[in-house]
Amino acid sequence: MVASTQARVTDLCSFAATAAQELVADTVRDTHRAVAQRTFSVLEPRIGPPAAVARRVHDAIAGTVHTSVRLGFLGAALGLKVAADAGAGAPVEAGARGIFVRTSLNGLVGDRFAAEGSRLALTTSVRVGGADVPLDRLASAFPEPGRKVAVLLHGLSEDETCWNWRSRPGVPTTLEVLVAAGWTPVLLRSNTGLPVRENGAAVSSLLQDLVAGWPVQVERIVLIGHSMGGLIHRAASAVTTAHERPWTDLLTDVVTLGTPHLGAPIARGISRGCAALARLPETAPVGRILEMRSAGVRDLEQGLPDLPAPEHVRFRLVSASLTRSPDHPVGRVVGDLLVQVPSAQPGSDLFPRADTLHVSNADHFDILNHPRVHAALRGWLADSA
């Protein structure tokens, strides 16, 4: 029997059973043990032997119950994995909901998927029509290729469909704006659970092959990234290669939309929460759940504050805030809900020649398709030719 290499719903169910064992059964077991330990440590000195007997009975019964539940989840996970290996079950990405679940999980635990060789793990790829495009078939995937290529990358737990989010009826999308300006959009999808720099190296390698296989000679490349996608693009632009004609020689602009260059407060909050929960045995199991977050999420705690901008590349930094002014007290704290303005636009120390745009009264996802961003793109991508 040949094992299936396509991610299937049975793979997803197998992972869900394993996660239930780790996140639910083990957490309940460890929390229960910690509470019982504290309770009996108080009772035994006061009551004596009866409390000790009660503790032994309790531990025996609880141990049997927790082991049975754990084995049940493990058995279900194993059975589903065997079924997935045999090709049973529909492909995970048969519908939009499956794509959403898979990309979301890759953002949360994608590094684990990759380390385990799971079929659920995503790889950096060019996407057209909801499918990966082999780089030796670019001509069929892009029947009207241009010499100016705009490479777009989504953020954490997103996918390439994000470039249609928050679009307005009768108003061009970001992709349509690029096409009208003479650019050929190329959508990428990455496993955002991997470390940012690792993803950057993967994007760099892919773009080198894309330039080599592009149906016409590429003259210019622009990178556009939303949120974490901007960090990955920055990491890719900084990769050095011994290639005779590196793709970075064609790179003129990097546009980042709501990118946490100096980190995101929500990621730092998770880290602090883990430390706080670890202080008590009763809450430590919950903290371990948060500790399972991916390397990609961990990278969002600090961003890339020490990665210099390539001298030949022009950076364009877009920030947003829920308030009319980024200096409003609320705006300074919440930013666009996920990223604060000083992180999205760090200043001249990190980006000496950057152009900036702030979008008021907008959240983290509004800037994916916002008229002010579209107007800025038209100007930026024309004046740096």
N, C-alpha and C positions, 0 to 999 in steps of 0.2 A: 504493500500500500504506500502511495506517495503522499507525504505530508503536505497539507495545504499551506501556501505561503501568503494567502490573502487574509487580511483581518476580517473575522466574522463575528456575528452577534454572539456566538458561543464563546469566542475569546473574551468578549466583553463581560459575559455572564460569569465566566471562570474568574476573571479578575475581580468582579464584584463579590463573589463568594470568598475569595482570598482576603479582599479588603475588609469584608464583614468580620472574618475571623480575627484579623489584626486590629481593626479599628473599633469593633464593637465587642466581640467576645473577650479578647485579651484586655481591653480597657476596663470592661465591667469586672473581670476577674481580679485585675490588679487593684482597682479601686476598692472592690469588696474586701480584698485581703488587707489593704491598708486601714480601712475603717474598722474591720474586725480586730486587727492587731491593736489599734489604739483603745478600742472598747474593752477588750479582755485585759490589756495592761493596766487598766484602771480597776477592773472588777476583781482580778485574781488576788491582789494584795489585801483586799477588803473581805472577800467572801471565802477565799481559800480553795480547798479541793473541789467543791461543787462547781466552781467557775472553771477550774482546770479541766474537769470532765466535760463540761458543756463546750469548752473550746475544742477538745479533741473530736467530739461528735460533730460539731459545726464544721471543722476543717475537713473531716472525711466526707461529709455530705456535699459541701460546697465544691471540694475538689472533684468529686465524681460528676457533678452537674456541669461544671465548667469544662472538664475534659470531654464530656459527651457532646456539648455544644460545639467545641472547637473541632473535634473530629468530624462532626456533621458538616461543618463548613468546608473542611479540607477535602472530605470525600466528594462533596458537590463540585468543588473547584477542579479536582482531578478528573472526574467524569466529564465535565464540560470541556476540559482541555483535550481529552481523548477524542471527543466528538468534533472539536474544532480541527484537530490534526487530520481527521478523516474527511474534512471538507463539509461537515454538517453545518447548517445554519446559513442564513443570508449574509451577504457582505455587510460589514458595519456601515459603509458609506453608500448604501443603497438609497438613502434619503437624506434630506437636510438635517434631520434630527440626529442621525447617526454621525454625520460629519461634525456637528456641534459637540456631541458627547466625546468623540475621539480627540478632537483638538483641545477641548477643555481639560480632559484627563492628561493629555501630553503636557500641558502647561503646569499641571499640579505634580505629576509624577513621571514625566517623560524621560527623565534621566534613568529612573528605575526600569522603565520599559526597555530602553536601549541597552542597559547593562544586562538585563535578563534575556535579551534577544526576542522579546515579545513581538508578535505580529502587529500589536497595537501601536508600536513605536513609529513615529513619523520620521521621514528623512527629508532633507532640504531638496526641494524639487520645483520645477516650473509647472504651473498649473494652467490648464485651459479646459473650459467646459466641465469642471469638477473632476478632472483626472490629471494624473502626472503625465508630463510630456517627455519622452526619451529625447536626449539631446541630439540624437542622430535623426530625429524626425521633426526638426524645427520648421523645415520648409512647408510641410503639410499642416502643421499647427498654426503657422503664421503665413497665410497666403499672400499678404501684402506687407512684407517687412520693410521697415524704414531704416535709415542709417543712424537715426537718433533713437536710443533705447532708454526708456524710463523703467527702472526696476522697483517694484513696490512690494513691501513686506509688512505683514500684519503685526499686531502686538501679542502679548501674553494670552494664551488660550484662545486666540482668534484664528481665523482662517482667511483665505483670499477673498471670500465674499464680503469681508468687512468694508471693502471699497464701494459697496452699494448701500451701506448703512446710512441712515438719516438723509437719504436723498429726497429731493422735493419734486413733486409732479411738475413737469414742464421746465425743470431746471436741469442743465447738464450735470452729470456726475463727474467726479474727479477723473475717471478714466476717459470720459468723453471730452473733457477739457484738454487732456493731454493729446488725444488723437487729433482734435481740431487744431492744436498748436504744432502739429507735425511730428509728434512723438509716437513710438510704438510701445504701449504698456506691456510689460512682462510681469506677471504675478507670480510671486514665490510663496511657498508654504514651508515652514520650519517647525521642528520639534522645540517649542519654546521652554520646555523643561530642562533642556541641556544648558550648560554654562554659556553665557553670552559670547565669550571669546571663542569658544568651540564652534558655536553657530556662525560666528563671523568668518572663521577659517573655512567652514563648509560653504558659505555663500561665496567667498572669494574663489574657491576651487570651481564651484559651479559656473560662476561668471566667466572664468577663464575658458572653460569648455564651451560656454554659450557663445562667446565672441568668435571662437574658432569655428563653430558650426552654424553661425548665423548666415542665412541665405545671401545677404549682401554685406559689403564691408561696413563695419560699425565705425561711425565717426565721433559720436559722443555718447556718454552714459551718464544718467542721473539716477541717484538712489533716493527713494522716498520711503520713509518708514514711519509707521504709527506706533507710538509708545515704545515698548521694548524693541520693535522692529527698527527704530532709529538707533538704538544702542548696537544692535547686531550689524547694521549697515556701517556704523562708525568703526566697529571692530574689523569688518571686512575691508574697509578702505585703508586700514593701517597695516594689513598683511603685506609683507614683502615677499617677492618671489624671484627666482632666478630665470624665469621665463624670458625668452628673447623679446617678446612683445607683451608685457603684462597688461591686463585689462585696466588696471588703475591708471595707465597713461591716458586712457580715454575718458576717465572720470572727471567731470567738471564741477558737479554740484551734489551736495547731500542735503535733502530736505527732511527735517524731523518734525513730526506732529505730536505734541504732547509727550515728548520723550523725557523720562526722568534721568537726565545726564548726571545729576548729583544724588540720585536715589529717590524713592517714593516713601512717604510717611506710613502708608499702610503696611509695606513690607517691613519697615523698622518696628512698627507696632507689633507685628506677629513675632518678631525676634524677641522683643522685650516681654511679650506675653509668655513665651516659652520659658524664659528665665524665671518669671514670677511663679508660674505654675509648678516648676521643678522644686520649689522650696518646701512644699508639703507632700508627704507620701500620698495623701488622698487626691491631690490634684495633679501629681506628676504623670499619671497615665494619660491624662488629657493633653498635657504638654508634649508628650511623645508623639501624639497625633500631629500636632503642629510642626514638630521636628521633622516629620516625613516630607515636608514641602521640598519641591525640586530645587536643584542648583540654580535654575533660571530665576525662580522666585527669590532665592537668597541673593542673587546678583542685583536684584532691584533695591536691596537695602542701601547700597552705596552708589549704584550707577557705574560710570566709568570716569571718575574725576581725574585720573592720572594718564589718560590716553590723549596724546596731543593730536591736533588736527593736521592732516597733510597740508603742506604749504600750497600746493597747486589746486586745492579743492576749496570751493566756496560753500560755506555752510549757511543754511537758511533755517532759522529756528522759530517754530510756531508754538505759542502758548495760549492757554485759554483760562478764563475764570468765570465763576457763576455770577459775579458782580460786574457792574458797569466799569469799575476801575480795579486794576490789580492791586492797588494800594489800599483798597477798602479793607478794614479789619477782618471781615469775613473772607474776602477774597484772598488775603495773605495766608489765611489758615487752610482753607479748603481747596483753593486753586480751582481746578476743573473737576473736583471730587476725588481724583486719584493722584494727580501730580500738581505740585505747587509751581508757581510761575518762576521763582529763582532757580528751580531745578530744570525746568524746560528751557530757560534762557539764562545760562550761568554767567555770562559776561565775557569780557575781553581776555581774561586770563586763560580760559580754555579755548575760546573761539575768537581769535584776534580780529578777524575780518568778517564776522558773521552779520548777516541781515536778519532782522527779527520782525515778527508780526504777532501782535496780541489780539485775540478775539474775545470780546467782552460778552457777557450774558450767554456763555456757551459751556457745555461740559466736555468731558474727555472724548466723547464719540461724535459730538456735533462737528468737530473740525475735520472729520473724515470727508465730509461733503458740505462745505460751507462756502457761500459766495465770496467772502473776503479771502479765504484761502485760495479759491480758484483764481481770483484776480491777481493775487500775489504770484501764483505759479506762472501765469501768463507772462508777467513781467520778468520774473527771475529767470525763467528758462529761455527767454529771448535775449536778455541783455548780457548774458555771460557766454554767448556763442563765440 
